[in-house]
Amino acid sequence: MKAITAAIAAATISFTALPAAADETLASRLSTIIGQERSALSMVPEYQLDLLTSLPAGNEDDVTAEAQLIYSRDFLADQPSADGGAQWECLAEALYFEARGETVRGMFAVGEVILNRVDSNNYPDTLCNVINQGTGRKYGCQFTYTCDGKAEVIAEPQSWERVGKVARILVDGVPRALTGGATHYHTKAVNPSWAQRYPRTATIGSHHFYRQPVRTASN
């Protein structure tokens, strides 16, 4: 009888010890996970964290909180000077020659078109190749500044710094919320033939934006 009682007592002690051990294991795992999350968040650019934690604007006539953060010169002025590799430089150059006189929203909108083309199966798959597509062929270039016969000279340092920041933000993956997936744009001063066939998705500053229709087997 004493032996049975001792065995029961030992089993009770063993079972009551399990929750404490399990709590320690769970606490250790949670600590590891939290540490990994903190490490990952430390590598996320500050403006992206702002976007994730911003609430939508309450007035439909106003831009969203995201737009208030990004599409302003004050926001760009607060960002560190930007740099990057060849793809970033190609995009910054395109924004400089195509949109440096636009508002910040206008610069982002032109950048969206270029990135939308990179994502499309109808165009090359890098920024530099999209921007330089057709360069050297008469009437074949996609962006006028690449075939207008003029040297690409960066003569406005402040504008270059500004478009460089826009290019950096776009390359880093900010949501493209301005142009509705546009793949084309033109200034209000011209009226290309394709503008009659493509649906217009936005008008921002001096540019109209359009989305190239998706072709299907029945088209």
Secondary structure, DSSP 8 states (H G I E B T S, - for coil): -HHHHHHHHHHHHHHHHHHHHHHHHHHHHHHHHHHHHHHHHTTS-HHHHHHHH----S-TTS--HHHHHHSSHHHHHHS-----SHHHHHHHHHHHHHHTTS-HHHHHHHHHHHHHHHHSTTS-SSHHHHHTTTTTSTTT-SSGGGSSS-------HHHHHHHHHHHHHHHTT----SSSS--EEEETT---GGGGTS-EEEEETTEEEE------TT-
